[in-house]
Amino acid sequence: MTRASFGIIAAAVLGAAAPAFLFAQTAGEQPASGREKGQCELGKEWSEARLHDYWPTEGRVQSRGALGYMGQQNATREIDIAEARAQVERVVRVSGLEMNFEMIIDPSTPAAAEIINGRRVILFDPRFMAQMADRICPDWGAMSILAHEVGHHLAGHTLRQSAEPWRDELEADEFSGFVLARLGASLAETTSAAARILPEQATPTHPGRKDRIAAIVHGWQNAEALVSAELSQARHNRGLVPMKQSRFDPDGEGDGASDLALMARMILYDDPNDYYITKSGRIDAYDGTRRPVGRKAIPSSADYAWTFQTDATRFDVDYSGRVLMRLPSGIAHEVGVVVALLPRAAGSGE
């Protein structure tokens, strides 16, 4: 049995006084229970919306509670395992792999990756995960730890006795950073757990906090660079397959204040921002921070499915998904396209 354990890295801060020391508030920081709506909560809304529409099955998971939360009070063992498995499935899906990990509750370690009887296993302590979710950031604290353990398995660290344990830990950290970025976490959210609980000093098996955070940041930056490259290629590819649009019905749309589910992406060819269309018809811009910039409206002509008005410009969207702007001459000029969340080019297949 080979183990790659998060418990080892937390050993220096776990013990009789672990809860108070492990989650000590920094100067000027509000406790989680009294925290006003801020970056963590806003990030949660954005990430949940992105997850829901990249993977429709997310809706069933999200209805049970906050992203990344497990070990709820009065929860049964089965609920804890189901929630942990759901989190790991998210990590695995964004990696393009199939879920073949077994989740086992083990109160003796915060989290660990092991091979047991030939099976890939992730051990976890639900109470520790609940503390992570409550004290650090409900979105990403527990998720980052589980992603780290998945990284150990996928890199093959659990299949051998490592001669370079530092390298293994940094590889798992980089994987964690990459995955959380792909799931929509900000850099601060991605590093929140490591910044709060990892020992500052290195040990024979684990690098120090600065090196490990640097690896997480590197993984996050690699993911962001990949997304930027994908979007850049999409913007310069005028052969993108548009998403067919239906006539806007203001009575048939959801509640814009609560329904953040993403339905499509709107690409404006000469605009560096990303635009997303929610189920409620709201249009959100994203340039590192999500912000609403308008919403669908009834078009002035039957030739169009809906219209979108900004402070300076009016855009019309036809039924084929082309975004048009009417020039002073009266000519409609194509300036963008509405596409699926993962756009594809004509001729690329499904």
TIMARKOL-810737 format. One record per residue (C-alpha): z, y, x; residue number from 1; residue in three letters. Coordinates in steps of 0.5 Angstrom, whole numbers, plus 500, padded with zeros to 3 digits. Each point is the difference from the previous one (the first is absolute). Example, Ala and Ser with C-alpha at 12.3 -4.5 7.8 and 13.67 -1.06 7.14 Angstrom:
node z->516&y->491&x->525&pos->1&code->ALA
node z->498&y->507&x->502&pos->2&code->SER
This chain:
node z->500&y->500&x->500&pos->1&code->MET
node z->498&y->507&x->503&pos->2&code->THR
node z->503&y->506&x->497&pos->3&code->ARG
node z->498&y->507&x->501&pos->4&code->ALA
node z->505&y->504&x->497&pos->5&code->SER
node z->502&y->507&x->497&pos->6&code->PHE
node z->507&y->498&x->500&pos->7&code->GLY
node z->500&y->500&x->508&pos->8&code->ILE
node z->498&y->507&x->500&pos->9&code->ILE
node z->505&y->502&x->495&pos->10&code->ALA
node z->505&y->496&x->504&pos->11&code->ALA
node z->503&y->506&x->504&pos->12&code->ALA
node z->501&y->504&x->493&pos->13&code->VAL
node z->502&y->495&x->496&pos->14&code->LEU
node z->508&y->497&x->499&pos->15&code->GLY
node z->506&y->502&x->497&pos->16&code->ALA
node z->498&y->508&x->499&pos->17&code->ALA
node z->493&y->499&x->499&pos->18&code->ALA
node z->499&y->503&x->494&pos->19&code->PRO
node z->503&y->507&x->502&pos->20&code->ALA
node z->497&y->500&x->507&pos->21&code->PHE
node z->493&y->497&x->498&pos->22&code->LEU
node z->498&y->505&x->494&pos->23&code->PHE
node z->504&y->506&x->503&pos->24&code->ALA
node z->497&y->506&x->497&pos->25&code->GLN
node z->497&y->505&x->505&pos->26&code->THR
node z->503&y->507&x->500&pos->27&code->ALA
node z->497&y->504&x->494&pos->28&code->GLY
node z->497&y->494&x->497&pos->29&code->GLU
node z->502&y->499&x->492&pos->30&code->GLN
node z->503&y->493&x->498&pos->31&code->PRO
node z->494&y->496&x->497&pos->32&code->ALA
node z->504&y->500&x->493&pos->33&code->SER
node z->500&y->507&x->500&pos->34&code->GLY
node z->494&y->502&x->503&pos->35&code->ARG
node z->495&y->504&x->496&pos->36&code->GLU
node z->493&y->498&x->499&pos->37&code->LYS
node z->497&y->501&x->507&pos->38&code->GLY
node z->495&y->497&x->505&pos->39&code->GLN
node z->502&y->493&x->499&pos->40&code->CYS
node z->500&y->500&x->492&pos->41&code->GLU
node z->493&y->504&x->500&pos->42&code->LEU
node z->497&y->495&x->505&pos->43&code->GLY
node z->503&y->494&x->496&pos->44&code->LYS
node z->496&y->503&x->494&pos->45&code->GLU
node z->493&y->500&x->504&pos->46&code->TRP
node z->501&y->493&x->504&pos->47&code->SER
node z->502&y->497&x->493&pos->48&code->GLU
node z->493&y->503&x->497&pos->49&code->ALA
node z->496&y->498&x->506&pos->50&code->ARG
node z->503&y->493&x->500&pos->51&code->LEU
node z->499&y->499&x->492&pos->52&code->HIS
node z->493&y->501&x->500&pos->53&code->ASP
node z->498&y->497&x->507&pos->54&code->TYR
node z->503&y->494&x->497&pos->55&code->TRP
node z->501&y->499&x->493&pos->56&code->PRO
node z->505&y->495&x->500&pos->57&code->THR
node z->505&y->506&x->503&pos->58&code->GLU
node z->501&y->502&x->493&pos->59&code->GLY
node z->504&y->494&x->498&pos->60&code->ARG
node z->504&y->501&x->506&pos->61&code->VAL
node z->501&y->507&x->500&pos->62&code->GLN
node z->503&y->500&x->493&pos->63&code->SER
node z->506&y->496&x->502&pos->64&code->ARG
node z->503&y->506&x->505&pos->65&code->GLY
node z->499&y->504&x->506&pos->66&code->ALA
node z->495&y->498&x->505&pos->67&code->LEU
node z->503&y->496&x->506&pos->68&code->GLY
node z->507&y->499&x->496&pos->69&code->TYR
node z->503&y->493&x->500&pos->70&code->MET
node z->507&y->498&x->500&pos->71&code->GLY
node z->502&y->503&x->493&pos->72&code->GLN
node z->507&y->500&x->498&pos->73&code->GLN
node z->501&y->494&x->495&pos->74&code->ASN
node z->493&y->497&x->502&pos->75&code->ALA
node z->499&y->493&x->500&pos->76&code->THR
node z->498&y->496&x->507&pos->77&code->ARG
node z->493&y->499&x->496&pos->78&code->GLU
node z->499&y->507&x->499&pos->79&code->ILE
node z->502&y->502&x->507&pos->80&code->ASP
node z->495&y->495&x->503&pos->81&code->ILE
node z->495&y->502&x->495&pos->82&code->ALA
node z->500&y->507&x->502&pos->83&code->GLU
node z->500&y->499&x->507&pos->84&code->ALA
node z->494&y->495&x->499&pos->85&code->ARG
node z->497&y->506&x->496&pos->86&code->ALA
node z->501&y->505&x->506&pos->87&code->GLN
node z->497&y->495&x->505&pos->88&code->VAL
node z->494&y->498&x->496&pos->89&code->GLU
node z->498&y->508&x->500&pos->90&code->ARG
node z->501&y->500&x->508&pos->91&code->VAL
node z->495&y->493&x->500&pos->92&code->VAL
node z->495&y->503&x->495&pos->93&code->ARG
node z->499&y->506&x->504&pos->94&code->VAL
node z->499&y->496&x->506&pos->95&code->SER
node z->494&y->496&x->497&pos->96&code->GLY
node z->504&y->494&x->500&pos->97&code->LEU
node z->503&y->495&x->495&pos->98&code->GLU
node z->507&y->499&x->499&pos->99&code->MET
node z->503&y->494&x->503&pos->100&code->ASN
node z->507&y->502&x->502&pos->101&code->PHE
node z->506&y->497&x->497&pos->102&code->GLU
node z->506&y->505&x->498&pos->103&code->MET
node z->507&y->497&x->501&pos->104&code->ILE
node z->507&y->504&x->499&pos->105&code->ILE
node z->504&y->500&x->506&pos->106&code->ASP
node z->506&y->505&x->500&pos->107&code->PRO
node z->501&y->498&x->508&pos->108&code->SER
node z->494&y->505&x->502&pos->109&code->THR
node z->497&y->506&x->497&pos->110&code->PRO
node z->493&y->497&x->501&pos->111&code->ALA
node z->497&y->495&x->505&pos->112&code->ALA
node z->493&y->496&x->500&pos->113&code->ALA
node z->501&y->493&x->502&pos->114&code->GLU
node z->496&y->493&x->500&pos->115&code->ILE
node z->504&y->495&x->496&pos->116&code->ILE
node z->497&y->493&x->499&pos->117&code->ASN
node z->493&y->503&x->502&pos->118&code->GLY
node z->501&y->505&x->494&pos->119&code->ARG
node z->499&y->508&x->501&pos->120&code->ARG
node z->507&y->502&x->498&pos->121&code->VAL
node z->503&y->507&x->499&pos->122&code->ILE
node z->507&y->501&x->500&pos->123&code->LEU
node z->504&y->506&x->496&pos->124&code->PHE
node z->506&y->502&x->498&pos->125&code->ASP
node z->499&y->504&x->493&pos->126&code->PRO
node z->507&y->504&x->501&pos->127&code->ARG
node z->497&y->503&x->506&pos->128&code->PHE
node z->493&y->501&x->497&pos->129&code->MET
node z->504&y->504&x->495&pos->130&code->ALA
node z->504&y->504&x->504&pos->131&code->GLN
node z->493&y->502&x->504&pos->132&code->MET
node z->497&y->502&x->493&pos->133&code->ALA
node z->506&y->504&x->498&pos->134&code->ASP
node z->501&y->503&x->506&pos->135&code->ARG
node z->494&y->502&x->504&pos->136&code->ILE
node z->494&y->500&x->495&pos->137&code->CYS
node z->499&y->496&x->494&pos->138&code->PRO
node z->493&y->500&x->502&pos->139&code->ASP
node z->499&y->497&x->507&pos->140&code->TRP
node z->507&y->498&x->503&pos->141&code->GLY
node z->500&y->492&x->498&pos->142&code->ALA
node z->492&y->500&x->500&pos->143&code->MET
node z->500&y->502&x->507&pos->144&code->SER
node z->505&y->495&x->502&pos->145&code->ILE
node z->496&y->494&x->497&pos->146&code->LEU
node z->493&y->503&x->502&pos->147&code->ALA
node z->503&y->499&x->507&pos->148&code->HIS
node z->502&y->493&x->499&pos->149&code->GLU
node z->493&y->498&x->497&pos->150&code->VAL
node z->497&y->503&x->507&pos->151&code->GLY
node z->504&y->495&x->504&pos->152&code->HIS
node z->497&y->495&x->496&pos->153&code->HIS
node z->493&y->502&x->500&pos->154&code->LEU
node z->500&y->502&x->507&pos->155&code->ALA
node z->503&y->492&x->502&pos->156&code->GLY
node z->506&y->502&x->502&pos->157&code->HIS
node z->504&y->495&x->496&pos->158&code->THR
node z->496&y->495&x->503&pos->159&code->LEU
node z->502&y->500&x->507&pos->160&code->ARG
node z->506&y->502&x->505&pos->161&code->GLN
node z->498&y->507&x->502&pos->162&code->SER
node z->500&y->502&x->507&pos->163&code->ALA
node z->499&y->507&x->498&pos->164&code->GLU
node z->505&y->501&x->495&pos->165&code->PRO
node z->499&y->508&x->500&pos->166&code->TRP
node z->492&y->499&x->499&pos->167&code->ARG
node z->501&y->496&x->494&pos->168&code->ASP
node z->505&y->505&x->497&pos->169&code->GLU
node z->495&y->506&x->502&pos->170&code->LEU
node z->494&y->496&x->497&pos->171&code->GLU
node z->504&y->499&x->493&pos->172&code->ALA
node z->503&y->507&x->500&pos->173&code->ASP
node z->492&y->502&x->501&pos->174&code->GLU
node z->498&y->496&x->494&pos->175&code->PHE
node z->506&y->502&x->496&pos->176&code->SER
node z->497&y->508&x->501&pos->177&code->GLY
node z->493&y->498&x->498&pos->178&code->PHE
node z->502&y->496&x->494&pos->179&code->VAL
node z->504&y->506&x->497&pos->180&code->LEU
node z->495&y->505&x->502&pos->181&code->ALA
node z->495&y->496&x->496&pos->182&code->ARG
node z->505&y->499&x->494&pos->183&code->LEU
node z->500&y->508&x->500&pos->184&code->GLY
node z->507&y->501&x->503&pos->185&code->ALA
node z->500&y->507&x->504&pos->186&code->SER
node z->502&y->500&x->508&pos->187&code->LEU
node z->507&y->502&x->498&pos->188&code->ALA
node z->501&y->494&x->495&pos->189&code->GLU
node z->497&y->495&x->505&pos->190&code->THR
node z->505&y->501&x->505&pos->191&code->THR
node z->506&y->502&x->496&pos->192&code->SER
node z->503&y->493&x->500&pos->193&code->ALA
node z->499&y->500&x->508&pos->194&code->ALA
node z->503&y->507&x->501&pos->195&code->ALA
node z->506&y->498&x->496&pos->196&code->ARG
node z->502&y->493&x->502&pos->197&code->ILE
node z->497&y->498&x->507&pos->198&code->LEU
node z->504&y->500&x->506&pos->199&code->PRO
node z->499&y->506&x->505&pos->200&code->GLU
node z->501&y->495&x->506&pos->201&code->GLN
node z->495&y->495&x->502&pos->202&code->ALA
node z->503&y->492&x->500&pos->203&code->THR
node z->497&y->494&x->504&pos->204&code->PRO
node z->496&y->498&x->494&pos->205&code->THR
node z->498&y->507&x->496&pos->206&code->HIS
node z->498&y->507&x->503&pos->207&code->PRO
node z->504&y->506&x->498&pos->208&code->GLY
node z->499&y->505&x->494&pos->209&code->ARG
node z->495&y->505&x->503&pos->210&code->LYS
node z->495&y->494&x->503&pos->211&code->ASP
node z->500&y->497&x->493&pos->212&code->ARG
node z->499&y->506&x->496&pos->213&code->ILE
node z->494&y->502&x->505&pos->214&code->ALA
node z->497&y->493&x->498&pos->215&code->ALA
node z->501&y->501&x->492&pos->216&code->ILE
node z->497&y->507&x->501&pos->217&code->VAL
node z->494&y->497&x->504&pos->218&code->HIS
node z->499&y->495&x->494&pos->219&code->GLY
node z->500&y->505&x->495&pos->220&code->TRP
node z->496&y->505&x->504&pos->221&code->GLN
node z->495&y->494&x->501&pos->222&code->ASN
node z->500&y->499&x->492&pos->223&code->ALA
node z->499&y->507&x->499&pos->224&code->GLU
node z->494&y->500&x->505&pos->225&code->ALA
node z->497&y->494&x->496&pos->226&code->LEU
node z->500&y->504&x->493&pos->227&code->VAL
node z->497&y->506&x->503&pos->228&code->SER
node z->495&y->496&x->503&pos->229&code->ALA
node z->498&y->497&x->493&pos->230&code->GLU
node z->500&y->506&x->496&pos->231&code->LEU
node z->496&y->504&x->505&pos->232&code->SER
node z->495&y->495&x->500&pos->233&code->GLN
node z->500&y->500&x->492&pos->234&code->ALA
node z->499&y->507&x->500&pos->235&code->ARG
node z->494&y->500&x->505&pos->236&code->HIS
node z->497&y->494&x->496&pos->237&code->ASN
node z->496&y->503&x->494&pos->238&code->ARG
node z->499&y->493&x->498&pos->239&code->GLY
node z->507&y->499&x->497&pos->240&code->LEU
node z->500&y->496&x->494&pos->241&code->VAL
node z->502&y->505&x->494&pos->242&code->PRO
node z->505&y->497&x->495&pos->243&code->MET
node z->497&y->501&x->493&pos->244&code->LYS
node z->504&y->505&x->496&pos->245&code->GLN
node z->502&y->500&x->492&pos->246&code->SER
node z->500&y->506&x->496&pos->247&code->ARG
node z->507&y->504&x->501&pos->248&code->PHE
node z->505&y->499&x->494&pos->249&code->ASP
node z->506&y->504&x->500&pos->250&code->PRO
node z->503&y->496&x->495&pos->251&code->ASP
node z->499&y->494&x->503&pos->252&code->GLY
node z->503&y->501&x->507&pos->253&code->GLU
node z->507&y->499&x->503&pos->254&code->GLY
node z->506&y->505&x->501&pos->255&code->ASP
node z->498&y->504&x->506&pos->256&code->GLY
node z->508&y->501&x->502&pos->257&code->ALA
node z->501&y->492&x->500&pos->258&code->SER
node z->494&y->496&x->501&pos->259&code->ASP
node z->498&y->501&x->508&pos->260&code->LEU
node z->496&y->494&x->500&pos->261&code->ALA
node z->493&y->501&x->504&pos->262&code->LEU
node z->494&y->498&x->497&pos->263&code->MET
node z->495&y->503&x->504&pos->264&code->ALA
node z->498&y->504&x->506&pos->265&code->ARG
node z->496&y->506&x->500&pos->266&code->MET
node z->496&y->502&x->507&pos->267&code->ILE
node z->497&y->507&x->501&pos->268&code->LEU
node z->495&y->500&x->505&pos->269&code->TYR
node z->502&y->506&x->504&pos->270&code->ASP
node z->508&y->500&x->498&pos->271&code->ASP
node z->505&y->497&x->505&pos->272&code->PRO
node z->505&y->498&x->495&pos->273&code->ASN
node z->500&y->494&x->496&pos->274&code->ASP
node z->501&y->500&x->492&pos->275&code->TYR
node z->502&y->495&x->496&pos->276&code->TYR
node z->500&y->499&x->492&pos->277&code->ILE
node z->506&y->498&x->497&pos->278&code->THR
node z->500&y->496&x->493&pos->279&code->LYS
node z->502&y->506&x->497&pos->280&code->SER
node z->494&y->504&x->502&pos->281&code->GLY
node z->504&y->504&x->505&pos->282&code->ARG
node z->496&y->502&x->506&pos->283&code->ILE
node z->505&y->499&x->507&pos->284&code->ASP
node z->498&y->503&x->507&pos->285&code->ALA
node z->502&y->496&x->506&pos->286&code->TYR
node z->500&y->503&x->507&pos->287&code->ASP
node z->507&y->497&x->502&pos->288&code->GLY
node z->503&y->502&x->494&pos->289&code->THR
node z->499&y->499&x->493&pos->290&code->ARG
node z->499&y->505&x->495&pos->291&code->ARG
node z->497&y->501&x->493&pos->292&code->PRO
node z->494&y->505&x->500&pos->293&code->VAL
node z->497&y->499&x->493&pos->294&code->GLY
node z->498&y->495&x->495&pos->295&code->ARG
node z->495&y->498&x->496&pos->296&code->LYS
node z->497&y->504&x->494&pos->297&code->ALA
node z->495&y->500&x->495&pos->298&code->ILE
node z->493&y->501&x->503&pos->299&code->PRO
node z->496&y->506&x->497&pos->300&code->SER
node z->494&y->496&x->499&pos->301&code->SER
node z->498&y->493&x->498&pos->302&code->ALA
node z->497&y->498&x->506&pos->303&code->ASP
node z->507&y->499&x->504&pos->304&code->TYR
node z->505&y->496&x->499&pos->305&code->ALA
node z->506&y->505&x->502&pos->306&code->TRP
node z->501&y->506&x->504&pos->307&code->THR
node z->505&y->502&x->505&pos->308&code->PHE
node z->502&y->508&x->501&pos->309&code->GLN
node z->503&y->502&x->506&pos->310&code->THR
node z->502&y->508&x->501&pos->311&code->ASP
node z->493&y->501&x->503&pos->312&code->ALA
node z->495&y->495&x->498&pos->313&code->THR
node z->498&y->496&x->494&pos->314&code->ARG
node z->498&y->493&x->501&pos->315&code->PHE
node z->496&y->495&x->495&pos->316&code->ASP
node z->500&y->493&x->501&pos->317&code->VAL
node z->495&y->496&x->497&pos->318&code->ASP
node z->500&y->493&x->497&pos->319&code->TYR
node z->497&y->497&x->506&pos->320&code->SER
node z->506&y->503&x->504&pos->321&code->GLY
node z->497&y->505&x->504&pos->322&code->ARG
node z->504&y->507&x->501&pos->323&code->VAL
node z->495&y->506&x->498&pos->324&code->LEU
node z->501&y->507&x->501&pos->325&code->MET
node z->495&y->505&x->497&pos->326&code->ARG
node z->497&y->505&x->504&pos->327&code->LEU
node z->499&y->507&x->498&pos->328&code->PRO
node z->493&y->499&x->499&pos->329&code->SER
node z->502&y->494&x->495&pos->330&code->GLY
node z->498&y->494&x->504&pos->331&code->ILE
node z->505&y->495&x->500&pos->332&code->ALA
node z->502&y->498&x->507&pos->333&code->HIS
node z->503&y->493&x->502&pos->334&code->GLU
node z->506&y->502&x->504&pos->335&code->VAL
node z->504&y->493&x->500&pos->336&code->GLY
node z->501&y->494&x->497&pos->337&code->VAL
node z->506&y->496&x->496&pos->338&code->VAL
node z->501&y->493&x->503&pos->339&code->VAL
node z->504&y->494&x->500&pos->340&code->ALA
node z->507&y->501&x->504&pos->341&code->LEU
node z->496&y->496&x->505&pos->342&code->LEU
node z->493&y->503&x->500&pos->343&code->PRO
node z->494&y->495&x->502&pos->344&code->ARG
node z->493&y->502&x->502&pos->345&code->ALA
node z->494&y->498&x->496&pos->346&code->ALA
node z->498&y->493&x->503&pos->347&code->GLY
node z->506&y->498&x->502&pos->348&code->SER
node z->502&y->495&x->495&pos->349&code->GLY
node z->506&y->500&x->496&pos->350&code->GLU
